[in-house]
Amino acid sequence: MSSTSQDLEDYRAVARNVILELQWRPEMMEHFGAQPEPTVEFCYRAIERCNLMLLIVAWRQGWVPTVEQGGNGRDSITALELAHAGTKQIPVLALLASDSWPVSLSEDEEAKRSWVRKFRDGLNRPAAFFEYEAPTTPEATRLPGFRAVVRETLVKYKERTIAREEQEGPALDYFRSARDCLVEGTSIPVLGCGIYGEGPLSSQALVEALLPHAGEAAGGLSREQLPLATAAEYRERLDGSRSNFLKRFRKILERQAAEAAASPVLDLLAGLAQLPLIVSATYDRLLEQKLERGGRKYVVVSHVLRSREDEENGKVLLLRTGGAPDFRRADELRFEADELVLYKPQGSPFLHDTLDPNLEIDTVVVTETDHAMFLQRLASPETGVPKPLLTLFRSSPLLFLGYTMNVWQYRLMMLTFQSAGRQARDVCTLAVRVPDAEIEQVAWDRLKANLIRMDPNQFARSAGAAQGANG
């Protein structure tokens, strides 16, 4: 949201509430706080995180940054933000105060009034107009006319966007980019339970297995409404101990792995010889089994969540094909050349099979408590994402395959990539996914992910066919 501040304080608050009601997230200077970098530069970075600019213009110029402050000493910060949005091809919706705006809320100096008139006349874009309204309380009924203008403007934009996406269908260019990057080994696939559709090993199937009886639903929610982390948290409490829960969870995974339909995604990835890294949020061993059948050497990398007397807590566990288990600090890891790394930040009970049971190693991040514990460790170089992987995360395209926006897994993945400083870089992110709800679209937007609206297995079949046709 870009506008002058003091004269439009109430209008900004109303616009913020409308944006939140539409399940979007407003980026506003009121939320910035103290920042180490110059204000203009920080505003530019904020704009680059956005998918849309809402420009509100009345009859004041506002702050004009000097050259030393990052401006040009002539244009207001609002004008600079608008120009930057243009250079980044970010759509802008403009709202203009009418000519009957109170003189008391307009500029006193002729030079500033002239600048404002020139700025408004030079916008050269469609705009919606709003009238002045005296502030009232309560907040929910404040500025009803302006609220209606904001809501109508944003709803029409959302409807146009949805209609255009439905008409265009899957973006062919994104599909080709995703396919080519995978084949060339330059992208990082990120796997979620969605590669199994709605069948065994999907998030919903795991929830239903953890809470098989309707009466066990937590907090009055049905099993269909429960995130996997919440269902697992509730199941662990019912089981009475961590060990009992992990035994149950392992049996569920074993049973559902035997029942799961073959995933073309796994077949595709197992056949790509150039792939250096796969990030997997699944708990099963189906990908590892396919790699082993193909004779592919790999190393599994995960994190130790708990251990006996906390001896190995926070360390990274490395399991190489045919090698002994290795525990290292995250900042001490090194990988061999041409070694496929299978990074499982959420662990798996199957990783414990080759470990000394006396160590009581636990890598599984599935309950709400597990996620909270692991998220705290991501901030430290010693216990966070392994250093060699951070380098790849900073520069490599990401391709999400079957990754649903489950709230706990989403938090984990967001912080994983934020810890690499990826948000500040212009690096391609693609997701093969048809969002279930508007809030999921917002989540993908926050990750700056361009969506390929396909089922992940349909994508894998199409990518494999295209790869074969190209030799």
SULSUL-V815003 format. One record per residue. N is the residue number from 0. OMEGA is omega in radians with two decimals (999 if undefined). D_LAST is the distance of its C-alpha to the last C-alpha in Angstrom with 2 decimals. Layout:
N;OMEGA;D_LAST, N;OMEGA;D_LAST
//
This chain:
0;-3.10;49.16, 1;3.12;50.71, 2;2.90;54.39, 3;-2.95;57.72, 4;-2.97;59.15, 5;-3.11;62.92, 6;-3.09;63.58, 7;-3.08;60.66, 8;-3.13;60.89, 9;3.14;61.64, 10;3.09;59.03, 11;3.14;56.33, 12;3.11;57.39, 13;3.12;57.22, 14;3.10;53.79, 15;-3.11;52.57, 16;3.11;53.85, 17;3.13;52.17, 18;3.12;48.81, 19;3.11;49.25, 20;3.11;50.31, 21;3.09;47.02, 22;2.96;45.25, 23;-3.13;44.01, 24;3.14;44.92, 25;3.03;47.09, 26;-3.00;46.76, 27;-3.12;50.35, 28;3.10;52.39, 29;-3.08;54.88, 30;-2.98;52.37, 31;-3.04;51.54, 32;-3.14;54.45, 33;-3.12;55.01, 34;-3.11;52.01, 35;-3.08;51.77, 36;3.13;49.95, 37;-3.05;51.60, 38;-3.11;52.01, 39;3.14;50.14, 40;3.13;47.09, 41;3.09;47.20, 42;3.10;47.44, 43;-3.14;44.34, 44;3.12;42.39, 45;3.13;43.72, 46;-3.09;42.56, 47;3.07;39.01, 48;-2.98;38.95, 49;3.06;39.79, 50;-3.08;38.04, 51;3.04;41.19, 52;2.99;44.48, 53;-3.08;47.77, 54;3.14;50.16, 55;-3.04;53.86, 56;3.04;56.21, 57;-3.04;60.01, 58;3.02;62.54, 59;-3.11;62.34, 60;-3.11;60.36, 61;-3.05;60.02, 62;3.11;59.17, 63;-3.13;58.30, 64;3.07;56.56, 65;3.08;57.75, 66;3.13;55.57, 67;-3.13;56.25, 68;3.12;55.06, 69;3.11;51.76, 70;3.11;52.96, 71;3.13;54.49, 72;-3.08;58.08, 73;-3.07;57.94, 74;3.12;55.51, 75;3.11;55.80, 76;3.10;53.30, 77;3.12;52.43, 78;3.12;51.61, 79;3.11;49.53, 80;3.13;47.58, 81;3.13;46.97, 82;-3.14;45.72, 83;3.08;43.37, 84;3.11;41.95, 85;-3.14;41.29, 86;3.13;39.40, 87;3.12;37.18, 88;3.08;36.75, 89;-3.12;38.51, 90;-3.13;40.23, 91;2.99;44.05, 92;-3.04;46.62, 93;3.03;50.10, 94;-3.07;53.46, 95;3.03;56.56, 96;-3.08;60.17, 97;-3.14;62.49, 98;-3.12;65.11, 99;-3.12;67.83, 100;-3.10;66.68, 101;3.13;69.75, 102;-3.12;71.04, 103;3.13;71.53, 104;3.12;67.74, 105;3.14;67.08, 106;3.10;67.34, 107;-3.05;70.86, 108;-3.10;70.10, 109;-3.13;69.54, 110;3.13;66.83, 111;3.09;64.77, 112;3.12;65.48, 113;3.13;64.28, 114;-3.12;61.05, 115;3.13;60.42, 116;3.14;61.08, 117;3.13;58.75, 118;-3.12;56.00, 119;-3.11;56.37, 120;-3.08;56.51, 121;-3.12;53.45, 122;3.03;51.13, 123;3.11;49.87, 124;3.07;48.26, 125;-3.12;49.42, 126;3.01;51.77, 127;-3.09;53.84, 128;3.09;57.50, 129;-3.12;59.69, 130;3.06;63.46, 131;3.05;65.45, 132;3.12;66.48, 133;3.13;68.97, 134;3.08;67.61, 135;3.02;68.72, 136;0.06;68.42, 137;-3.06;66.93, 138;-3.07;63.46, 139;-3.11;61.93, 140;-3.05;63.97, 141;3.04;63.78, 142;-3.06;62.94, 143;3.14;62.06, 144;3.13;61.42, 145;3.11;59.01, 146;-3.13;57.29, 147;3.13;56.71, 148;-3.14;55.28, 149;-3.09;52.83, 150;-3.14;51.72, 151;-3.13;51.29, 152;-3.11;49.28, 153;3.14;46.88, 154;3.12;46.55, 155;3.10;45.74, 156;3.14;43.04, 157;-3.13;41.55, 158;3.10;41.67, 159;-3.13;39.97, 160;3.14;37.18, 161;-3.14;36.60, 162;-3.14;36.74, 163;-3.14;34.22, 164;3.14;31.75, 165;-3.13;32.24, 166;-3.09;31.77, 167;-3.09;28.59, 168;-3.14;26.93, 169;3.14;23.90, 170;-3.08;23.17, 171;-3.14;19.81, 172;3.10;19.84, 173;3.14;20.64, 174;-3.13;17.87, 175;3.13;15.24, 176;-3.14;17.14, 177;-3.13;17.33, 178;-3.08;13.67, 179;3.14;12.73, 180;3.10;15.74, 181;-3.09;14.96, 182;-3.12;11.52, 183;3.14;13.23, 184;-3.12;16.24, 185;3.13;18.68, 186;3.12;20.05, 187;3.06;22.43, 188;3.12;22.05, 189;-3.02;25.55, 190;3.03;25.99, 191;-3.10;28.97, 192;3.14;30.51, 193;3.09;29.05, 194;3.10;25.81, 195;3.13;28.12, 196;3.11;29.27, 197;-3.09;32.98, 198;3.14;33.08, 199;-3.11;33.95, 200;3.00;33.24, 201;-3.13;33.25, 202;-3.10;35.99, 203;3.11;38.19, 204;3.10;37.92, 205;3.09;38.98, 206;-3.11;41.85, 207;3.11;43.07, 208;3.12;43.00, 209;-3.14;44.89, 210;-3.01;47.49, 211;-3.09;47.66, 212;-3.09;51.00, 213;-3.11;51.59, 214;-3.13;54.77, 215;-3.14;52.85, 216;-3.03;51.14, 217;3.01;51.97, 218;-3.13;54.08, 219;3.13;54.51, 220;3.04;50.81, 221;3.13;48.96, 222;-3.14;46.05, 223;-3.10;43.72, 224;-3.01;45.01, 225;2.91;44.77, 226;3.14;42.19, 227;-3.12;40.98, 228;3.14;42.89, 229;3.10;46.12, 230;3.14;45.80, 231;3.11;45.18, 232;-3.13;48.14, 233;-3.13;50.37, 234;-3.13;49.20, 235;3.11;49.95, 236;3.11;53.45, 237;-3.12;54.01, 238;3.01;52.90, 239;3.12;55.41, 240;3.11;53.43, 241;-3.10;50.08, 242;3.11;49.65, 243;3.14;50.31, 244;-3.12;47.84, 245;3.08;45.02, 246;3.12;45.70, 247;-3.08;45.51, 248;3.12;42.32, 249;3.13;40.61, 250;3.11;41.69, 251;3.14;40.35, 252;3.13;36.93, 253;-3.11;36.91, 254;-3.10;37.96, 255;3.08;35.54, 256;3.12;32.57, 257;-3.10;33.40, 258;-3.01;33.57, 259;3.06;30.61, 260;3.13;27.79, 261;-3.13;24.34, 262;3.07;22.66, 263;3.11;18.94, 264;-3.13;19.39, 265;3.10;20.29, 266;-3.13;17.47, 267;-3.08;14.95, 268;-3.12;16.96, 269;-3.12;17.57, 270;-3.11;13.94, 271;-3.04;13.45, 272;-3.04;14.61, 273;-3.03;15.37, 274;-3.10;17.69, 275;-3.00;21.29, 276;3.00;23.40, 277;3.04;23.78, 278;-3.06;27.03, 279;3.06;28.21, 280;3.07;31.31, 281;-3.07;31.13, 282;-3.07;33.66, 283;-3.14;32.00, 284;-3.03;30.03, 285;3.11;27.16, 286;3.12;24.48, 287;-3.14;26.21, 288;3.10;26.30, 289;3.11;22.56, 290;-3.13;22.04, 291;3.11;24.70, 292;3.11;23.31, 293;3.14;20.03, 294;-3.10;22.22, 295;3.06;21.46, 296;-3.10;24.50, 297;3.04;25.68, 298;3.07;28.96, 299;3.14;30.53, 300;3.12;32.69, 301;-3.07;35.43, 302;3.08;38.99, 303;-3.13;42.30, 304;-3.13;44.20, 305;3.08;47.26, 306;-3.13;48.63, 307;3.14;51.95, 308;3.06;54.54, 309;-3.04;51.74, 310;-3.07;51.01, 311;-3.08;47.23, 312;3.08;47.13, 313;3.12;44.69, 314;3.10;42.86, 315;3.11;39.13, 316;3.06;38.10, 317;3.08;35.30, 318;3.12;34.07, 319;3.12;31.77, 320;3.12;30.36, 321;-3.12;33.25, 322;3.12;35.30, 323;3.09;38.60, 324;-3.10;38.89, 325;3.10;39.53, 326;-3.12;41.42, 327;2.93;41.24, 328;-3.08;42.32, 329;-3.11;39.55, 330;3.14;40.35, 331;-3.01;40.23, 332;2.99;36.67, 333;3.11;34.25, 334;3.12;30.78, 335;3.11;29.17, 336;3.10;26.31, 337;3.14;22.80, 338;3.09;24.64, 339;3.12;23.25, 340;3.04;26.17, 341;-3.07;26.80, 342;-3.14;29.59, 343;-3.08;31.80, 344;3.13;34.62, 345;3.01;36.20, 346;3.12;36.25, 347;3.07;36.47, 348;3.13;39.23, 349;3.11;36.86, 350;-3.07;36.76, 351;-2.99;40.44, 352;-3.05;40.04, 353;-3.08;39.89, 354;3.06;42.49, 355;-3.10;46.19, 356;3.13;47.80, 357;3.11;50.84, 358;3.12;48.88, 359;-3.13;48.47, 360;3.11;45.14, 361;3.14;43.94, 362;-2.92;40.61, 363;3.06;40.40, 364;-3.09;40.53, 365;3.13;41.01, 366;3.07;44.59, 367;3.12;46.02, 368;3.11;48.02, 369;-3.12;44.96, 370;3.14;43.19, 371;3.13;46.34, 372;-3.09;46.76, 373;-3.13;43.20, 374;3.13;43.22, 375;-3.07;46.34, 376;-3.10;44.64, 377;-3.07;41.67, 378;-3.07;44.00, 379;3.08;44.76, 380;-3.10;42.65, 381;-3.04;43.91, 382;-3.09;42.95, 383;-3.12;40.25, 384;3.13;36.52, 385;-3.03;35.69, 386;-3.14;35.79, 387;3.13;32.30, 388;3.08;30.84, 389;3.13;33.05, 390;3.12;31.46, 391;-3.12;27.97, 392;-3.10;29.45, 393;-2.93;31.05, 394;-3.03;28.01, 395;3.02;24.81, 396;3.07;23.56, 397;3.07;24.45, 398;3.12;22.67, 399;-3.13;25.11, 400;3.12;23.77, 401;-3.10;26.56, 402;3.12;29.23, 403;-3.08;32.43, 404;2.99;35.23, 405;-2.94;37.69, 406;-3.09;40.51, 407;3.10;40.76, 408;3.13;37.08, 409;3.10;36.74, 410;-3.11;39.61, 411;-3.09;38.12, 412;3.11;34.71, 413;-3.11;36.45, 414;3.09;38.65, 415;-3.10;35.87, 416;3.04;34.02, 417;-3.13;37.34, 418;3.10;38.40, 419;-3.10;35.60, 420;-3.07;36.99, 421;-3.05;33.81, 422;-3.09;35.89, 423;-3.07;37.18, 424;3.13;33.79, 425;-3.09;31.46, 426;-3.06;28.36, 427;3.02;25.79, 428;3.12;26.31, 429;3.11;24.40, 430;3.05;25.38, 431;-2.97;23.84, 432;2.95;27.19, 433;-3.04;29.65, 434;3.11;33.01, 435;-3.04;35.84, 436;-3.13;38.58, 437;-3.09;39.50, 438;3.09;40.38, 439;3.08;36.84, 440;3.10;35.62, 441;-3.14;38.21, 442;3.11;36.88, 443;3.11;33.32, 444;-3.13;34.90, 445;3.07;36.79, 446;-3.10;33.63, 447;-3.10;32.38, 448;3.00;29.35, 449;-3.03;27.53, 450;2.91;26.91, 451;-2.95;23.86, 452;3.14;25.99, 453;2.93;23.94, 454;-3.07;24.42, 455;3.13;22.39, 456;3.01;21.02, 457;3.09;20.10, 458;-3.10;18.24, 459;3.11;16.43, 460;-3.13;15.48, 461;3.14;14.35, 462;3.12;12.42, 463;3.11;10.71, 464;3.12;10.00, 465;3.13;8.78, 466;3.14;6.47, 467;3.13;5.14, 468;-3.14;5.47, 469;3.10;3.79, 470;999;0.00
//
